[in-house]
Structures are given as C-alpha cells and as structure tokens.
Amino acid sequence: GKMRPILLKGHERSITVVKYNRDGDLLFTASKDHVPSVWRAEDGSRLGTFNGHKGTIWDLDSDSTTTYLLSASADTTVKLWSICDGQIIRDYPHRGPVRGVAWAAGGQMFATISDPFVEHPGYISVFAVPKSESPEQWSEKPILEIELPKNNKGQRVNATNVVWLNLNEAIFVTFDNGCIRLYDPENGEELDEIQPHEKKINRVSFNRNKTMFITSSADFTAKLYDVVELEHLKTYQTDRPVNDAVISPTKDHILLGGGQEAMSVTTTAGKVGKFETRFFHLVYEEEFGIVKGHFGPINALDINPNGLSYASGAEDGYIRLHFFDKSYIEMKDPVPEVDENDDDDEEDPAAE
C-alpha cells in the first residue's frame, strides 16, 4: 500500500522554506507568517516555534550540531536562536530585507544576503560568532560587507541564495538575473561568475558533500553543475517555473517542485491538489514519477539526509511530509538500454 503523507498544519501563510537538520531528525520550516517552526521528522509533530520576527521569513539555516538556528527576514533582521528553547540569542540588523543566510563550515561565521532598499544597494555580509567567546560578546556588526554591483544597464541585481563552499573557500551567491558569483570570504573579491539561466534562479541546493549543485529557475528548468569546475552537467526540463529542486542523497534522483499560481485556486474538499513534486533520473534527465497533493505551487523541498522521506511546502500554507514506500526504496536505477530483455515499465515513486 502507499503511505499517506503527513500534513503539517502550523503556518498561516504560504511556505517559503523547509529544511532538515544535518542528522535528519528535525524539520525546520518558515512561511510568510513571521514564525518559523520545528517539527519531529519521523512523525510530523510540532516541537516548537521561534517568535520574534515582524516580517516574512525568507530563509533558515541550522548549524551542523543543531545548536543554533539562523533566520533571515523581510523585517531587515537576521536572528540567531537557541534551538533547544526557542530563545533569541542575537539580533543582526541589516539595511534591507534579508533574503538568505548560511552557516560557514565549523559554525564560527555565517553569511547573509540582503536586498537593495531605498538608497542602499544589496549586500553580502559576513558575521563572526567565534566559539572562544560567549554569545553575549558576539558583535552584531559584520566583519565583511560586499556591495552588490549593478548590471551594465545600471539596474540593481538581487541576490537570491547564499552558500559557503567546502573549507569556506568561497561564498557562492545566486541572483535574480540568472547568474552565479563566487566571492572570497577574506576580502570580498569576486572569484568567478557563470550564467546558468537567463531568468531568476529561485533556489540552489547542493549534494551532501558539496561536489554538485542544482539550480531552480523561473525559465522552467533545473540545472545540475559540478562545483569544482563550475561545469554544466544536466538539465531537467519542465513546463512551469521551478521553485526548488533537491538531489537525493541515496539515489541518482532529482526532486523538483514548482508551478504557476492560477488566479482561482480552489481547495475543494475531497479533491487532490494538482501541484506536484516531480522525480527525474539524475543521469538520464527523464521524469519518471510525480507526487500530487498541494493546492498551490510548491515553493520549497528538502529530502531527509537518510533518503527515506522528503518534505514539500507550498503556496497553500501546508507542508507535506512524505515517506517513501518499499518499492521506491528498493527500486533499481535503469541501466543504459543495452539489455534487450529489460523493458520493465518504471513506476511512480510510491509516495502519495
């Protein structure tokens, strides 16, 4: 039988981010309702909320030991929370809405990206949270600020995601004009630039050891890249904007979510939402299954580090927690078509 998803009802507004912690036992979620939540990943029970922001939460990042949570908000602040009790430890004011936040490896620094606001440009900012100091001593001032340049038409370009590469060698930033730039975290110099898309990069996500990343774009595609060479490997083509995509930790599979908001999305009782998570073969670039259920575009996806379950969050305000059934977990990846006898039809990933 197919396992039913667990519906996580706790947010009042559309979901912006869903993220498992490193161990995969907790799921952090945020939405446009100002209050991030944390849930037990195995059964979807809500463990707590983080109260204090006054605007949409655009990003969350838990450190590798699940001690501290960072939240980035449209209220122009980043907050650093103690995960065990939900208390705010530090507030980091910014000049504009904060779009993204990311812990550096080792947990002694983090980076943020903020939008241009009135006369201020957008910034990439780096903050120090040294373990040798107590949290009360941590400065709310950044140790590095990188002003985001305008494009050659003089228009401001907004950053959409920020990630640290391995060994904190570079800060990796995606933009709403489809480009990606790498910056030196010591001096802020631009190290590299590539242009994977012509339209906005909504989200980027890396495999666990950060050797590959996948971009999700408004141009209806997701693209897989090699981190070291910044070489384009694969393209996953859809017929609507891609809002998020993740790389499975255990299979050569990609999960994609997106969709376009219809003006009249009705959540009629008894109907299954038509917005779906799409499953692609990483290597062959073919879609092989879909999981329906949401009543609005999927804005955020994450797959558990153990590869056994995934979470999707949508414009409808719901998070769906899906546990893969045995047939998906044991499913063999297709072999290149050499063997004439092997023409079994692939099946949907049986996670309703």
C-alpha positions, 0 to 999 in steps of 0.5 A, spaced: 500 500 500 502 507 499 503 511 505 499 517 506 503 523 507 503 527 513 500 534 513 503 539 517 498 544 519 502 550 523 503 556 518 498 561 516 501 563 510 504 560 504 511 556 505 517 559 503 522 554 506 523 547 509 529 544 511 532 538 515 537 538 520 544 535 518 542 528 522 535 528 519 531 528 525 528 535 525 524 539 520 525 546 520 520 550 516 518 558 515 512 561 511 510 568 510 507 568 517 513 571 521 514 564 525 518 559 523 517 552 526 520 545 528 517 539 527 519 531 529 521 528 522 519 521 523 512 523 525 510 530 523 509 533 530 510 540 532 516 541 537 516 548 537 516 555 534 521 561 534 517 568 535 520 574 534 520 576 527 515 582 524 516 580 517 516 574 512 521 569 513 525 568 507 530 563 509 533 558 515 539 555 516 541 550 522 548 549 524 551 542 523 550 540 531 543 543 531 545 548 536 543 554 533 538 556 528 539 562 523 533 566 520 533 571 515 527 576 514 523 581 510 523 585 517 531 587 515 533 582 521 537 576 521 536 572 528 540 567 531 536 562 536 537 557 541 534 551 538 533 547 544 528 553 547 526 557 542 530 563 545 533 569 541 540 569 542 542 575 537 539 580 533 543 582 526 540 588 523 541 589 516 539 595 511 534 591 507 530 585 507 534 579 508 533 574 503 538 568 505 543 566 510 548 560 511 552 557 516 560 557 514 563 550 515 565 549 523 559 554 525 564 560 527 561 565 521 555 565 517 553 569 511 547 573 509 544 576 503 540 582 503 536 586 498 537 593 495 532 598 499 531 605 498 538 608 497 542 602 499 544 597 494 544 589 496 549 586 500 553 580 502 555 580 509 559 576 513 558 575 521 563 572 526 560 568 532 567 565 534 566 559 539 572 562 544 567 567 546 560 567 549 554 569 545 553 575 549 560 578 546 558 576 539 558 583 535 552 584 531 556 588 526 559 584 520 566 583 519 565 583 511 560 587 507 560 586 499 556 591 495 552 588 490 554 591 483 549 593 478 548 590 471 551 594 465 544 597 464 545 600 471 539 596 474 540 593 481 541 585 481 538 581 487 541 576 490 537 570 491 541 564 495 547 564 499 552 558 500 559 557 503 563 552 499 567 546 502 573 549 507 569 556 506 573 557 500 568 561 497 561 564 498 557 562 492 551 567 491 545 566 486 541 572 483 535 574 480 538 575 473 540 568 472 547 568 474 552 565 479 558 569 483 563 566 487 566 571 492 572 570 497 570 570 504 577 574 506 576 580 502 570 580 498 573 579 491 569 576 486 572 569 484 568 567 478 561 568 475 557 563 470 550 564 467 546 558 468 539 561 466 537 567 463 531 568 468 531 568 476 534 562 479 529 561 485 533 556 489 540 552 489 541 546 493 547 542 493 549 534 494 551 532 501 558 533 500 558 539 496 561 536 489 554 538 485 549 543 485 542 544 482 539 550 480 531 552 480 529 557 475 523 561 473 525 559 465 522 552 467 528 548 468 533 545 473 540 545 472 545 540 475 553 543 475 559 540 478 562 545 483 569 544 482 569 546 475 563 550 475 561 545 469 554 544 466 552 537 467 544 536 466 538 539 465 531 537 467 526 540 463 519 542 465 513 546 463 512 551 469 517 555 473 521 551 478 521 553 485 526 548 488 529 542 486 533 537 491 538 531 489 537 525 493 542 523 497 541 515 496 539 515 489 541 518 482 534 522 483 532 529 482 526 532 486 523 538 483 517 542 485 514 548 482 508 551 478 504 557 476 499 560 481 492 560 477 488 566 479 482 561 482 485 556 486 480 552 489 481 547 495 475 543 494 474 538 499 475 531 497 479 533 491 487 532 490 491 538 489 494 538 482 501 541 484 506 536 484 513 534 486 516 531 480 522 525 480 527 525 474 533 520 473 539 524 475 543 521 469 538 520 464 534 527 465 527 523 464 521 524 469 519 518 471 514 519 477 510 525 480 507 526 487 500 530 487 497 533 493 498 541 494 493 546 492 498 551 490 505 551 487 510 548 491 515 553 493 520 549 497 523 541 498 528 538 502 529 530 502 531 527 509 539 526 509 537 518 510 533 518 503 527 515 506 522 521 506 522 528 503 518 534 505 514 539 500 511 546 502 507 550 498 503 556 496 497 553 500 500 554 507 501 546 508 507 542 508 507 535 506 511 530 509 512 524 505 515 517 506 517 513 501 514 506 500 518 499 499 518 499 492 521 506 491 526 504 496 528 498 493 527 500 486 533 499 481 536 505 477 535 503 469 541 501 466 543 504 459 538 500 454 543 495 452 539 489 455 534 487 450 530 483 455 529 489 460 523 493 458 520 493 465 515 499 465 518 504 471 513 506 476 511 512 480 515 513 486 510 510 491 509 516 495 502 519 495 
